[in-house]
């Protein structure tokens, strides 16, 4: 039984971040991509083997995606006003991506 987890295991990280830059918001959106990948991998494991560990991993990943989405939603307005137009586009793309990734987590948890 292999349960994938992304390499950054800091569960509380989004709540404790103090450095509010556009780079941090972008990094969190990329981290969310890895978490969503883990959700889909663990869903496959759950469907193939009825793995309790995979279910727990899915639940944890979904909660982390929720935390990251909330953090990005809270800090995006301040960050977007302090950057160039091209960086603002990058931040808006991050916001769109995290919304979709969080939705993926919700849907997978609903199936699990």
Residue pairs with C-beta under 8 A, 6 or more apart in sequence:
1 45
1 49
1 51
1 53
1 54
2 45
3 42
3 45
3 51
3 53
3 54
3 57
4 37
4 38
4 41
4 42
4 57
5 38
5 57
6 31
6 34
6 35
6 37
6 38
7 34
8 31
8 34
11 60
11 64
14 28
14 64
14 67
14 68
14 70
14 71
15 67
15 71
17 24
17 28
17 71
20 75
20 78
20 79
21 79
22 79
22 80
22 82
22 83
22 87
22 90
22 91
25 72
25 75
25 76
25 79
25 91
25 94
26 90
26 91
26 94
28 68
28 71
28 72
28 94
28 98
29 68
29 72
29 94
29 95
29 97
29 98
29 101
31 68
32 65
32 68
32 69
32 97
32 98
32 101
32 102
33 97
33 101
35 61
35 64
35 65
35 68
35 101
35 105
36 61
36 65
36 101
36 104
36 105
38 57
38 61
39 58
39 61
39 62
39 65
39 104
39 105
39 108
40 104
40 108
42 51
42 54
42 55
42 57
42 58
42 61
43 54
43 58
43 108
43 111
43 112
45 51
45 54
46 54
46 55
46 58
46 112
55 112
58 108
58 109
58 112
59 109
59 112
61 105
62 105
62 106
62 108
62 109
65 98
65 101
65 102
65 104
65 105
66 102
66 105
68 98
68 102
69 98
69 99
69 101
69 102
72 94
72 95
72 98
73 95
76 91
76 95
79 91
80 88
80 91
80 92
83 91
